[in-house]
């Protein structure tokens, strides 16, 4: 019975985090449209935070997520990529945290 209760709580937490992640993504879109940088920063922080939290709930450590971002950004085509400098900044930032 206790195992069922724990499983139910875990599923509820995952569902809650998933909903929060989607809501934060909606807030990102709203804040981009409004042009409010403070709200955008808060919404982006919410997306990142709930992504980490959802990952933890699913058994994925935050540093693994960071490593995947690093890998994806390093492997992105660098030829004629107008965002390569920004991506390199993010890779440097994440490497400093790991």
DAWODA-V434568 format. One record per pair of residues at least 24 apart in sequence whose C-alpha atoms are under 10 Angstrom apart, sorted by the first residue. I is the first residue (numbers start at 1). J is the second residue. Records with the same first field share a line. If there is no record, write none. Layout:
I=J + J
This chain:
10=57 + 58
11=57 + 58
13=53 + 54 + 57
14=53 + 54 + 55 + 56 + 57 + 58
15=54
16=50 + 54
17=49 + 50 + 51 + 52 + 53 + 54 + 55 + 57
18=50 + 51 + 53 + 54
19=50
20=46 + 47 + 49 + 50 + 51 + 54
21=46 + 47 + 48 + 49 + 50 + 51 + 52 + 53 + 54
22=46 + 47 + 50 + 51
23=47
24=48 + 49 + 50
62=98
63=94 + 95 + 97 + 98
64=98
66=91 + 93 + 94 + 95 + 97 + 98
67=91 + 94 + 95 + 98
69=94
70=94 + 95
